[in-house]
Amino acid sequence: MATTKSKDLRELSVDEINRRIRDLKVEGINLKLQKATGALENPARFRAIRRENAKLLTILAQRKAKA
């Protein structure tokens, strides 16, 4: 799963952003579980999840500051 560009993320509504953040957290938890069991196939996905989550949180903070 490739990361999404910030331009595309800015077009999402607040509800969609919150849903996406929740999904990323669940995916991160699943990856940690896979790592603990030795079944992790793509360790670089941790970094991608953290970065996309940071992008989404930044967009939310900017919208809150603008309002």
N, CA, C and O atoms as a Maestro MAE file, in Angstrom:
{
 s_m_m2io_version
 :::
 2.0.0
}

f_m_ct {
 s_m_title
 :::
 protein
 m_atom[268] {
  # First column is atom index #
  i_m_mmod_type
  r_m_x_coord
  r_m_y_coord
  r_m_z_coord
  i_m_residue_number
  s_m_chain_name
  s_m_pdb_residue_name
  s_m_pdb_atom_name
  i_m_atomic_number
  :::
  1 25 0.837 -1.167 0.000 1 A "MET " " N  " 7
  2 3 0.000 0.000 0.000 1 A "MET " " CA " 6
  3 2 0.888 1.238 0.000 1 A "MET " " C  " 6
  4 15 1.663 1.447 0.933 1 A "MET " " O  " 8
  5 25 0.780 2.051 -1.030 2 A "ALA " " N  " 7
  6 3 1.600 3.249 -1.140 2 A "ALA " " CA " 6
  7 2 1.017 4.373 -0.294 2 A "ALA " " C  " 6
  8 15 -0.185 4.414 -0.029 2 A "ALA " " O  " 8
  9 25 1.892 5.281 0.124 3 A "THR " " N  " 7
  10 3 1.417 6.415 0.897 3 A "THR " " CA " 6
  11 2 0.698 7.389 -0.024 3 A "THR " " C  " 6
  12 15 0.926 7.406 -1.233 3 A "THR " " O  " 8
  13 25 -0.153 8.180 0.553 4 A "THR " " N  " 7
  14 3 -0.941 9.136 -0.194 4 A "THR " " CA " 6
  15 2 -0.278 10.498 -0.112 4 A "THR " " C  " 6
  16 15 0.287 10.867 0.917 4 A "THR " " O  " 8
  17 25 -0.353 11.242 -1.206 5 A "LYS " " N  " 7
  18 3 0.256 12.571 -1.233 5 A "LYS " " CA " 6
  19 2 -0.565 13.540 -0.402 5 A "LYS " " C  " 6
  20 15 -1.779 13.388 -0.267 5 A "LYS " " O  " 8
  21 25 0.107 14.535 0.152 6 A "SER " " N  " 7
  22 3 -0.556 15.525 0.993 6 A "SER " " CA " 6
  23 2 -1.660 16.253 0.239 6 A "SER " " C  " 6
  24 15 -2.696 16.590 0.813 6 A "SER " " O  " 8
  25 25 -1.438 16.492 -1.034 7 A "LYS " " N  " 7
  26 3 -2.439 17.178 -1.859 7 A "LYS " " CA " 6
  27 2 -3.755 16.409 -1.865 7 A "LYS " " C  " 6
  28 15 -4.829 17.002 -1.764 7 A "LYS " " O  " 8
  29 25 -3.666 15.107 -1.982 8 A "ASP " " N  " 7
  30 3 -4.867 14.272 -1.994 8 A "ASP " " CA " 6
  31 2 -5.511 14.202 -0.609 8 A "ASP " " C  " 6
  32 15 -6.736 14.154 -0.494 8 A "ASP " " O  " 8
  33 25 -4.693 14.196 0.433 9 A "LEU " " N  " 7
  34 3 -5.214 14.119 1.793 9 A "LEU " " CA " 6
  35 2 -5.952 15.399 2.183 9 A "LEU " " C  " 6
  36 15 -6.908 15.347 2.956 9 A "LEU " " O  " 8
  37 25 -5.522 16.535 1.662 10 A "ARG " " N  " 7
  38 3 -6.170 17.807 1.982 10 A "ARG " " CA " 6
  39 2 -7.595 17.883 1.448 10 A "ARG " " C  " 6
  40 15 -8.395 18.679 1.941 10 A "ARG " " O  " 8
  41 25 -7.919 17.082 0.464 11 A "GLU " " N  " 7
  42 3 -9.257 17.076 -0.125 11 A "GLU " " CA " 6
  43 2 -10.252 16.263 0.707 11 A "GLU " " C  " 6
  44 15 -11.454 16.314 0.446 11 A "GLU " " O  " 8
  45 25 -9.773 15.520 1.695 12 A "LEU " " N  " 7
  46 3 -10.646 14.690 2.515 12 A "LEU " " CA " 6
  47 2 -11.385 15.534 3.550 12 A "LEU " " C  " 6
  48 15 -10.905 16.587 3.968 12 A "LEU " " O  " 8
  49 25 -12.552 15.057 3.954 13 A "SER " " N  " 7
  50 3 -13.295 15.735 5.014 13 A "SER " " CA " 6
  51 2 -12.695 15.347 6.369 13 A "SER " " C  " 6
  52 15 -11.884 14.425 6.461 13 A "SER " " O  " 8
  53 25 -13.103 16.060 7.403 14 A "VAL " " N  " 7
  54 3 -12.581 15.799 8.752 14 A "VAL " " CA " 6
  55 2 -12.938 14.380 9.196 14 A "VAL " " C  " 6
  56 15 -12.115 13.689 9.796 14 A "VAL " " O  " 8
  57 25 -14.166 13.947 8.901 15 A "ASP " " N  " 7
  58 3 -14.578 12.587 9.274 15 A "ASP " " CA " 6
  59 2 -13.727 11.539 8.563 15 A "ASP " " C  " 6
  60 15 -13.333 10.541 9.167 15 A "ASP " " O  " 8
  61 25 -13.445 11.765 7.281 16 A "GLU " " N  " 7
  62 3 -12.630 10.817 6.533 16 A "GLU " " CA " 6
  63 2 -11.197 10.779 7.075 16 A "GLU " " C  " 6
  64 15 -10.580 9.716 7.146 16 A "GLU " " O  " 8
  65 25 -10.679 11.945 7.455 17 A "ILE " " N  " 7
  66 3 -9.330 12.000 8.017 17 A "ILE " " CA " 6
  67 2 -9.282 11.235 9.337 17 A "ILE " " C  " 6
  68 15 -8.359 10.455 9.573 17 A "ILE " " O  " 8
  69 25 -10.273 11.456 10.195 18 A "ASN " " N  " 7
  70 3 -10.313 10.736 11.478 18 A "ASN " " CA " 6
  71 2 -10.436 9.230 11.268 18 A "ASN " " C  " 6
  72 15 -9.811 8.454 11.990 18 A "ASN " " O  " 8
  73 25 -11.223 8.816 10.303 19 A "ARG " " N  " 7
  74 3 -11.375 7.387 10.000 19 A "ARG " " CA " 6
  75 2 -10.049 6.819 9.502 19 A "ARG " " C  " 6
  76 15 -9.667 5.704 9.859 19 A "ARG " " O  " 8
  77 25 -9.356 7.592 8.678 20 A "ARG " " N  " 7
  78 3 -8.078 7.144 8.131 20 A "ARG " " CA " 6
  79 2 -7.030 7.005 9.242 20 A "ARG " " C  " 6
  80 15 -6.247 6.056 9.251 20 A "ARG " " O  " 8
  81 25 -7.026 7.967 10.183 21 A "ILE " " N  " 7
  82 3 -6.096 7.900 11.312 21 A "ILE " " CA " 6
  83 2 -6.365 6.647 12.135 21 A "ILE " " C  " 6
  84 15 -5.433 5.944 12.527 21 A "ILE " " O  " 8
  85 25 -7.643 6.366 12.398 22 A "ARG " " N  " 7
  86 3 -8.007 5.180 13.175 22 A "ARG " " CA " 6
  87 2 -7.555 3.909 12.455 22 A "ARG " " C  " 6
  88 15 -7.027 2.993 13.086 22 A "ARG " " O  " 8
  89 25 -7.761 3.851 11.139 23 A "ASP " " N  " 7
  90 3 -7.349 2.678 10.365 23 A "ASP " " CA " 6
  91 2 -5.829 2.485 10.398 23 A "ASP " " C  " 6
  92 15 -5.341 1.358 10.481 23 A "ASP " " O  " 8
  93 25 -5.098 3.586 10.332 24 A "LEU " " N  " 7
  94 3 -3.637 3.496 10.378 24 A "LEU " " CA " 6
  95 2 -3.162 2.993 11.735 24 A "LEU " " C  " 6
  96 15 -2.206 2.221 11.812 24 A "LEU " " O  " 8
  97 25 -3.821 3.424 12.801 25 A "LYS " " N  " 7
  98 3 -3.451 2.940 14.135 25 A "LYS " " CA " 6
  99 2 -3.690 1.442 14.257 25 A "LYS " " C  " 6
  100 15 -2.870 0.720 14.823 25 A "LYS " " O  " 8
  101 25 -4.813 0.980 13.726 26 A "VAL " " N  " 7
  102 3 -5.114 -0.456 13.757 26 A "VAL " " CA " 6
  103 2 -4.081 -1.227 12.938 26 A "VAL " " C  " 6
  104 15 -3.614 -2.286 13.356 26 A "VAL " " O  " 8
  105 25 -3.732 -0.693 11.780 27 A "GLU " " N  " 7
  106 3 -2.734 -1.361 10.948 27 A "GLU " " CA " 6
  107 2 -1.380 -1.411 11.657 27 A "GLU " " C  " 6
  108 15 -0.665 -2.410 11.566 27 A "GLU " " O  " 8
  109 25 -1.031 -0.338 12.359 28 A "GLY " " N  " 7
  110 3 0.227 -0.325 13.116 28 A "GLY " " CA " 6
  111 2 0.243 -1.373 14.208 28 A "GLY " " C  " 6
  112 15 1.255 -2.035 14.434 28 A "GLY " " O  " 8
  113 25 -0.883 -1.521 14.883 29 A "ILE " " N  " 7
  114 3 -0.983 -2.539 15.923 29 A "ILE " " CA " 6
  115 2 -0.827 -3.933 15.318 29 A "ILE " " C  " 6
  116 15 -0.144 -4.788 15.883 29 A "ILE " " O  " 8
  117 25 -1.459 -4.156 14.177 30 A "ASN " " N  " 7
  118 3 -1.344 -5.457 13.511 30 A "ASN " " CA " 6
  119 2 0.099 -5.731 13.086 30 A "ASN " " C  " 6
  120 15 0.575 -6.861 13.185 30 A "ASN " " O  " 8
  121 25 0.792 -4.694 12.612 31 A "LEU " " N  " 7
  122 3 2.195 -4.881 12.219 31 A "LEU " " CA " 6
  123 2 3.068 -5.211 13.423 31 A "LEU " " C  " 6
  124 15 3.969 -6.044 13.327 31 A "LEU " " O  " 8
  125 25 2.805 -4.562 14.556 32 A "LYS " " N  " 7
  126 3 3.567 -4.875 15.766 32 A "LYS " " CA " 6
  127 2 3.343 -6.323 16.190 32 A "LYS " " C  " 6
  128 15 4.270 -6.997 16.639 32 A "LYS " " O  " 8
  129 25 2.124 -6.788 16.047 33 A "LEU " " N  " 7
  130 3 1.807 -8.173 16.374 33 A "LEU " " CA " 6
  131 2 2.531 -9.128 15.430 33 A "LEU " " C  " 6
  132 15 3.068 -10.147 15.864 33 A "LEU " " O  " 8
  133 25 2.544 -8.797 14.140 34 A "GLN " " N  " 7
  134 3 3.255 -9.632 13.165 34 A "GLN " " CA " 6
  135 2 4.754 -9.654 13.461 34 A "GLN " " C  " 6
  136 15 5.408 -10.688 13.322 34 A "GLN " " O  " 8
  137 25 5.285 -8.510 13.866 35 A "LYS " " N  " 7
  138 3 6.714 -8.448 14.185 35 A "LYS " " CA " 6
  139 2 7.037 -9.337 15.375 35 A "LYS " " C  " 6
  140 15 8.058 -10.024 15.395 35 A "LYS " " O  " 8
  141 25 6.145 -9.314 16.375 36 A "ALA " " N  " 7
  142 3 6.379 -10.123 17.571 36 A "ALA " " CA " 6
  143 2 6.311 -11.616 17.268 36 A "ALA " " C  " 6
  144 15 7.011 -12.407 17.900 36 A "ALA " " O  " 8
  145 25 5.481 -12.005 16.312 37 A "THR " " N  " 7
  146 3 5.342 -13.415 15.974 37 A "THR " " CA " 6
  147 2 6.306 -13.849 14.881 37 A "THR " " C  " 6
  148 15 6.386 -15.035 14.559 37 A "THR " " O  " 8
  149 25 7.045 -12.895 14.305 38 A "GLY " " N  " 7
  150 3 8.016 -13.239 13.270 38 A "GLY " " CA " 6
  151 2 7.422 -13.370 11.886 38 A "GLY " " C  " 6
  152 15 8.064 -13.928 10.997 38 A "GLY " " O  " 8
  153 25 6.217 -12.873 11.677 39 A "ALA " " N  " 7
  154 3 5.558 -13.014 10.383 39 A "ALA " " CA " 6
  155 2 5.547 -11.703 9.594 39 A "ALA " " C  " 6
  156 15 4.794 -11.581 8.629 39 A "ALA " " O  " 8
  157 25 6.355 -10.734 9.979 40 A "LEU " " N  " 7
  158 3 6.355 -9.430 9.332 40 A "LEU " " CA " 6
  159 2 7.035 -9.513 7.971 40 A "LEU " " C  " 6
  160 15 8.191 -9.926 7.870 40 A "LEU " " O  " 8
  161 25 6.305 -9.115 6.921 41 A "GLU " " N  " 7
  162 3 6.846 -9.193 5.567 41 A "GLU " " CA " 6
  163 2 7.479 -7.884 5.112 41 A "GLU " " C  " 6
  164 15 8.474 -7.901 4.386 41 A "GLU " " O  " 8
  165 25 6.910 -6.735 5.532 42 A "ASN " " N  " 7
  166 3 7.390 -5.453 5.052 42 A "ASN " " CA " 6
  167 2 7.647 -4.508 6.233 42 A "ASN " " C  " 6
  168 15 6.753 -3.756 6.622 42 A "ASN " " O  " 8
  169 25 8.844 -4.537 6.800 43 A "PRO " " N  " 7
  170 3 9.125 -3.680 7.954 43 A "PRO " " CA " 6
  171 2 9.129 -2.188 7.608 43 A "PRO " " C  " 6
  172 15 8.987 -1.359 8.507 43 A "PRO " " O  " 8
  173 25 9.284 -1.832 6.355 44 A "ALA " " N  " 7
  174 3 9.277 -0.422 5.954 44 A "ALA " " CA " 6
  175 2 7.884 0.188 6.064 44 A "ALA " " C  " 6
  176 15 7.736 1.409 6.028 44 A "ALA " " O  " 8
  177 25 6.884 -0.638 6.196 45 A "ARG " " N  " 7
  178 3 5.512 -0.142 6.308 45 A "ARG " " CA " 6
  179 2 5.319 0.639 7.607 45 A "ARG " " C  " 6
  180 15 4.477 1.536 7.660 45 A "ARG " " O  " 8
  181 25 6.086 0.316 8.659 46 A "PHE " " N  " 7
  182 3 6.015 1.075 9.915 46 A "PHE " " CA " 6
  183 2 6.266 2.557 9.645 46 A "PHE " " C  " 6
  184 15 5.520 3.421 10.105 46 A "PHE " " O  " 8
  185 25 7.305 2.827 8.909 47 A "ARG " " N  " 7
  186 3 7.684 4.208 8.611 47 A "ARG " " CA " 6
  187 2 6.618 4.900 7.777 47 A "ARG " " C  " 6
  188 15 6.292 6.061 8.027 47 A "ARG " " O  " 8
  189 25 6.074 4.201 6.791 48 A "ALA " " N  " 7
  190 3 5.042 4.780 5.937 48 A "ALA " " CA " 6
  191 2 3.790 5.125 6.744 48 A "ALA " " C  " 6
  192 15 3.171 6.165 6.518 48 A "ALA " " O  " 8
  193 25 3.425 4.265 7.670 49 A "ILE " " N  " 7
  194 3 2.249 4.510 8.514 49 A "ILE " " CA " 6
  195 2 2.479 5.738 9.391 49 A "ILE " " C  " 6
  196 15 1.602 6.594 9.506 49 A "ILE " " O  " 8
  197 25 3.655 5.823 10.008 50 A "ARG " " N  " 7
  198 3 3.950 6.979 10.862 50 A "ARG " " CA " 6
  199 2 3.915 8.282 10.074 50 A "ARG " " C  " 6
  200 15 3.387 9.286 10.553 50 A "ARG " " O  " 8
  201 25 4.468 8.268 8.885 51 A "ARG " " N  " 7
  202 3 4.504 9.480 8.070 51 A "ARG " " CA " 6
  203 2 3.109 9.899 7.611 51 A "ARG " " C  " 6
  204 15 2.766 11.080 7.666 51 A "ARG " " O  " 8
  205 25 2.313 8.946 7.163 52 A "GLU " " N  " 7
  206 3 0.959 9.297 6.719 52 A "GLU " " CA " 6
  207 2 0.123 9.790 7.889 52 A "GLU " " C  " 6
  208 15 -0.669 10.720 7.739 52 A "GLU " " O  " 8
  209 25 0.293 9.177 9.049 53 A "ASN " " N  " 7
  210 3 -0.424 9.613 10.247 53 A "ASN " " CA " 6
  211 2 -0.014 11.051 10.597 53 A "ASN " " C  " 6
  212 15 -0.867 11.863 10.957 53 A "ASN " " O  " 8
  213 25 1.259 11.366 10.496 54 A "ALA " " N  " 7
  214 3 1.742 12.717 10.791 54 A "ALA " " CA " 6
  215 2 1.161 13.727 9.802 54 A "ALA " " C  " 6
  216 15 0.796 14.836 10.191 54 A "ALA " " O  " 8
  217 25 1.075 13.350 8.535 55 A "LYS " " N  " 7
  218 3 0.476 14.237 7.535 55 A "LYS " " CA " 6
  219 2 -0.978 14.537 7.880 55 A "LYS " " C  " 6
  220 15 -1.416 15.686 7.816 55 A "LYS " " O  " 8
  221 25 -1.717 13.502 8.244 56 A "LEU " " N  " 7
  222 3 -3.129 13.678 8.574 56 A "LEU " " CA " 6
  223 2 -3.309 14.546 9.816 56 A "LEU " " C  " 6
  224 15 -4.184 15.411 9.847 56 A "LEU " " O  " 8
  225 25 -2.497 14.324 10.828 57 A "LEU " " N  " 7
  226 3 -2.591 15.124 12.054 57 A "LEU " " CA " 6
  227 2 -2.225 16.587 11.782 57 A "LEU " " C  " 6
  228 15 -2.820 17.493 12.365 57 A "LEU " " O  " 8
  229 25 -1.259 16.817 10.907 58 A "THR " " N  " 7
  230 3 -0.875 18.176 10.548 58 A "THR " " CA " 6
  231 2 -2.015 18.890 9.830 58 A "THR " " C  " 6
  232 15 -2.292 20.058 10.106 58 A "THR " " O  " 8
  233 25 -2.668 18.197 8.920 59 A "ILE " " N  " 7
  234 3 -3.793 18.782 8.192 59 A "ILE " " CA " 6
  235 2 -4.915 19.138 9.162 59 A "ILE " " C  " 6
  236 15 -5.512 20.209 9.051 59 A "ILE " " O  " 8
  237 25 -5.207 18.247 10.115 60 A "LEU " " N  " 7
  238 3 -6.245 18.546 11.108 60 A "LEU " " CA " 6
  239 2 -5.873 19.766 11.948 60 A "LEU " " C  " 6
  240 15 -6.725 20.612 12.221 60 A "LEU " " O  " 8
  241 25 -4.628 19.863 12.355 61 A "ALA " " N  " 7
  242 3 -4.189 21.002 13.164 61 A "ALA " " CA " 6
  243 2 -4.277 22.302 12.384 61 A "ALA " " C  " 6
  244 15 -4.657 23.334 12.937 61 A "ALA " " O  " 8
  245 25 -3.930 22.261 11.101 62 A "GLN " " N  " 7
  246 3 -4.029 23.459 10.268 62 A "GLN " " CA " 6
  247 2 -5.478 23.899 10.108 62 A "GLN " " C  " 6
  248 15 -5.782 25.091 10.159 62 A "GLN " " O  " 8
  249 25 -6.354 22.948 9.917 63 A "ARG " " N  " 7
  250 3 -7.778 23.291 9.774 63 A "ARG " " CA " 6
  251 2 -8.324 23.869 11.071 63 A "ARG " " C  " 6
  252 15 -9.123 24.805 11.046 63 A "ARG " " O  " 8
  253 25 -7.898 23.318 12.203 64 A "LYS " " N  " 7
  254 3 -8.373 23.827 13.502 64 A "LYS " " CA " 6
  255 2 -7.855 25.248 13.730 64 A "LYS " " C  " 6
  256 15 -8.583 26.099 14.240 64 A "LYS " " O  " 8
  257 25 -6.612 25.503 13.358 65 A "ALA " " N  " 7
  258 3 -6.034 26.836 13.535 65 A "ALA " " CA " 6
  259 2 -6.701 27.859 12.616 65 A "ALA " " C  " 6
  260 15 -6.840 29.029 12.973 65 A "ALA " " O  " 8
  261 25 -7.105 27.411 11.446 66 A "LYS " " N  " 7
  262 3 -7.754 28.295 10.491 66 A "LYS " " CA " 6
  263 2 -9.171 28.666 10.936 66 A "LYS " " C  " 6
  264 15 -9.647 29.765 10.649 66 A "LYS " " O  " 8
  265 25 -9.837 27.756 11.631 67 A "ALA " " N  " 7
  266 3 -11.225 27.982 12.039 67 A "ALA " " CA " 6
  267 2 -11.360 28.907 13.229 67 A "ALA " " C  " 6
  268 15 -12.474 29.182 13.674 67 A "ALA " " O  " 8
  :::
 }
 m_bond[267] {
  # First column is bond index #
  i_m_from
  i_m_to
  i_m_order
  :::
  1 1 2 1
  2 2 3 1
  3 3 4 2
  4 3 5 1
  5 5 6 1
  6 6 7 1
  7 7 8 2
  8 7 9 1
  9 9 10 1
  10 10 11 1
  11 11 12 2
  12 11 13 1
  13 13 14 1
  14 14 15 1
  15 15 16 2
  16 15 17 1
  17 17 18 1
  18 18 19 1
  19 19 20 2
  20 19 21 1
  21 21 22 1
  22 22 23 1
  23 23 24 2
  24 23 25 1
  25 25 26 1
  26 26 27 1
  27 27 28 2
  28 27 29 1
  29 29 30 1
  30 30 31 1
  31 31 32 2
  32 31 33 1
  33 33 34 1
  34 34 35 1
  35 35 36 2
  36 35 37 1
  37 37 38 1
  38 38 39 1
  39 39 40 2
  40 39 41 1
  41 41 42 1
  42 42 43 1
  43 43 44 2
  44 43 45 1
  45 45 46 1
  46 46 47 1
  47 47 48 2
  48 47 49 1
  49 49 50 1
  50 50 51 1
  51 51 52 2
  52 51 53 1
  53 53 54 1
  54 54 55 1
  55 55 56 2
  56 55 57 1
  57 57 58 1
  58 58 59 1
  59 59 60 2
  60 59 61 1
  61 61 62 1
  62 62 63 1
  63 63 64 2
  64 63 65 1
  65 65 66 1
  66 66 67 1
  67 67 68 2
  68 67 69 1
  69 69 70 1
  70 70 71 1
  71 71 72 2
  72 71 73 1
  73 73 74 1
  74 74 75 1
  75 75 76 2
  76 75 77 1
  77 77 78 1
  78 78 79 1
  79 79 80 2
  80 79 81 1
  81 81 82 1
  82 82 83 1
  83 83 84 2
  84 83 85 1
  85 85 86 1
  86 86 87 1
  87 87 88 2
  88 87 89 1
  89 89 90 1
  90 90 91 1
  91 91 92 2
  92 91 93 1
  93 93 94 1
  94 94 95 1
  95 95 96 2
  96 95 97 1
  97 97 98 1
  98 98 99 1
  99 99 100 2
  100 99 101 1
  101 101 102 1
  102 102 103 1
  103 103 104 2
  104 103 105 1
  105 105 106 1
  106 106 107 1
  107 107 108 2
  108 107 109 1
  109 109 110 1
  110 110 111 1
  111 111 112 2
  112 111 113 1
  113 113 114 1
  114 114 115 1
  115 115 116 2
  116 115 117 1
  117 117 118 1
  118 118 119 1
  119 119 120 2
  120 119 121 1
  121 121 122 1
  122 122 123 1
  123 123 124 2
  124 123 125 1
  125 125 126 1
  126 126 127 1
  127 127 128 2
  128 127 129 1
  129 129 130 1
  130 130 131 1
  131 131 132 2
  132 131 133 1
  133 133 134 1
  134 134 135 1
  135 135 136 2
  136 135 137 1
  137 137 138 1
  138 138 139 1
  139 139 140 2
  140 139 141 1
  141 141 142 1
  142 142 143 1
  143 143 144 2
  144 143 145 1
  145 145 146 1
  146 146 147 1
  147 147 148 2
  148 147 149 1
  149 149 150 1
  150 150 151 1
  151 151 152 2
  152 151 153 1
  153 153 154 1
  154 154 155 1
  155 155 156 2
  156 155 157 1
  157 157 158 1
  158 158 159 1
  159 159 160 2
  160 159 161 1
  161 161 162 1
  162 162 163 1
  163 163 164 2
  164 163 165 1
  165 165 166 1
  166 166 167 1
  167 167 168 2
  168 167 169 1
  169 169 170 1
  170 170 171 1
  171 171 172 2
  172 171 173 1
  173 173 174 1
  174 174 175 1
  175 175 176 2
  176 175 177 1
  177 177 178 1
  178 178 179 1
  179 179 180 2
  180 179 181 1
  181 181 182 1
  182 182 183 1
  183 183 184 2
  184 183 185 1
  185 185 186 1
  186 186 187 1
  187 187 188 2
  188 187 189 1
  189 189 190 1
  190 190 191 1
  191 191 192 2
  192 191 193 1
  193 193 194 1
  194 194 195 1
  195 195 196 2
  196 195 197 1
  197 197 198 1
  198 198 199 1
  199 199 200 2
  200 199 201 1
  201 201 202 1
  202 202 203 1
  203 203 204 2
  204 203 205 1
  205 205 206 1
  206 206 207 1
  207 207 208 2
  208 207 209 1
  209 209 210 1
  210 210 211 1
  211 211 212 2
  212 211 213 1
  213 213 214 1
  214 214 215 1
  215 215 216 2
  216 215 217 1
  217 217 218 1
  218 218 219 1
  219 219 220 2
  220 219 221 1
  221 221 222 1
  222 222 223 1
  223 223 224 2
  224 223 225 1
  225 225 226 1
  226 226 227 1
  227 227 228 2
  228 227 229 1
  229 229 230 1
  230 230 231 1
  231 231 232 2
  232 231 233 1
  233 233 234 1
  234 234 235 1
  235 235 236 2
  236 235 237 1
  237 237 238 1
  238 238 239 1
  239 239 240 2
  240 239 241 1
  241 241 242 1
  242 242 243 1
  243 243 244 2
  244 243 245 1
  245 245 246 1
  246 246 247 1
  247 247 248 2
  248 247 249 1
  249 249 250 1
  250 250 251 1
  251 251 252 2
  252 251 253 1
  253 253 254 1
  254 254 255 1
  255 255 256 2
  256 255 257 1
  257 257 258 1
  258 258 259 1
  259 259 260 2
  260 259 261 1
  261 261 262 1
  262 262 263 1
  263 263 264 2
  264 263 265 1
  265 265 266 1
  266 266 267 1
  267 267 268 2
  :::
 }
}
